[in-house]
C-alpha cells in the first residue's frame, strides 16, 4: 500500500466511532489496499489523497495534526465518560445517534460548503448500493456497536492496545481468501504485533473475558469491512465526509432495527437524566473529527500521519491513566511498544 496514494484512517474509537471512540478514527484507504487505522469515529470506507479542488480550503500539517489528535482523543474519552461516569450504558443508541447526526450534518455541509463536493463524482446506482454499500454498511454497524460496547467492560488504555491487532486481522483474512500472498516480512510483522498484543493482554490487571471477546469481534468485523472495500469498491475514491454521507444513513437505519432487540426503550428513559447538551456536544465532537479528517488526508506524508497516529494513541493511553485511573503494567508497556513497532513497520513497508 503506497503511503502516497493510500492513507488509512489513523481508529471513531474510535468510536472509534462514529462514536467511539472508533474506529478511530480519520483517514481511510483507497479501496484497493485497505488498512485500518485504529480508531476513528466514523471510519469512512474509502479515501484517497486526491488533489483538493481549488475552492476547497486547506490547512497545513502543523495546524491540522494537533487538531485531529485532540478531536480523536476527545471522542474516545468523551464516550468513555458517558458510558462509565454518567452510566449511560447504551452503545447501540449512542452509535445510532452519532450516525443520525452525521447523516444530517453531511447534508447540511453539502448545501452550504464545498466540503462534500466529492459526492458529485460518485455514480451511486441502485446496484452499487445493494451490492456494496449495504453489506459494507452492515459490517460497519457491527464494528461500531461492538467497539463501543467494549468500553463497558475494558479500559480505554487496554482497548487501544487491542486495536493494534487490526492490521494482523486484515492480513490473515486477505491470505485466507488469496487476496494477498504472505511473505517473510509480513510474517515478521504479524508475529511482532500478535506477540505485543498477547503480552499487553497478559499484563492487563482487570482482564474481562466478555469485553475481550466483544473487542475481538469488533476487530474481525472492521477488518472484514476493509477487505470487502478492497473487493467491492476497487478503484473508487471517496474522502471521509463523502463516504460518511453515504454510509451514515444506511448504518443508522440498520442500528434502529437492532435497538428494540438489544436496549429497547431504556435509553430513551435516560435521555432526560443525561440531558440534550451532553448528547449534542458528544455527537458534535465526533462529527468535527470527520471534518478534520478531510483536511488531514492531504496534509502530510503517510509516515508523518502514521507517527501522528502513534503519538495520539500514546497520549490517549496516558490520558486514560490520568483521567480515569486506568492501571497499566510494565509488561503492557513492553507489549504495546512491540506492537507499535510492528504497526509502523507495516505502514512504512506499504503493507507488502
C-alpha positions, 0 to 999 in steps of 0.5 A: 500500500503506497503511503502516497496514494493510500492513507488509512484512517489513523481508529471513531474509537474510535468510536472509534466511532462514529462514536467511539471512540472508533474506529478511530478514527480519520483517514481511510484507504483507497479501496484497493489496499485497505488498512485500518487505522485504529480508531476513528469515529466514523471510519469512512470506507474509502479515501484517497489523497486526491488533489483538493479542488481549488475552492476547497480550503486547506490547512497545513500539517502543523495546524491540522495534526494537533487538531485531529489528535485532540478531536480523536482523543476527545471522542474516545474519552468523551464516550468513555465518560458517558458510558462509565461516569454518567452510566449511560450504558447504551452503545447501540443508541449512542452509535445510532445517534452519532450516525443520525447526526452525521447523516444530517450534518453531511447534508447540511455541509453539502448545501452550504460548503464545498466540503462534500463536493466529492459526492458529485463524482460518485455514480451511486446506482441502485446496484452499487448500493445493494451490492456494496454499500449495504453489506459494507454498511452492515459490517460497519454497524457491527464494528461500531456497536461492538467497539463501543460496547467494549468500553463497558467492560475494558479500559480505554488504555487496554482497548487501544492496545487491542486495536493494534491487532487490526492490521494482523486481522486484515492480513490473515483474512486477505491470505485466507481468501488469496487476496494477498500472498504472505511473505517473510516480512509480513510474517515478521510483522504479524508475529511482532504485533500478535506477540505485543498484543498477547503480552499487553493482554497478559499484563492487563490487571482487570482482564474481562473475558466478555469485553475481550471477546466483544473487542475481538469481534469488533476487530474481525468485523472492521477488518472484514469491512476493509477487505470487502472495500478492497473487493467491492469498491476497487478503484473508487475514491471517496474522502471521509465526509463523502463516504460518511454521507453515504454510509451514515444513513444506511448504518443508522437505519440498520442500528434502529432495527437492532435497538428494540432487540438489544436496549429497547426503550431504556435509553430513551428513559435516560435521555432526560437524566443525561440531558440534550447538551451532553448528547449534542456536544458528544455527537458534535465532537465526533462529527468535527473529527470527520471534518478534520479528517478531510483536511488531514488526508492531504496534509502530510506524508503517510509516515508523518500521519502514521507517527501522528497516529502513534503519538495520539494513541500514546497520549490517549493511553496516558490520558486514560491513566490520568483521567480515569485511573486506568492501571497499566503494567510494565509488561503492557508497556513492553507489549504495546511498544512491540506492537507499535513497532510492528504497526509502523513497520507495516505502514512504512513497508506499504503493507507488502 
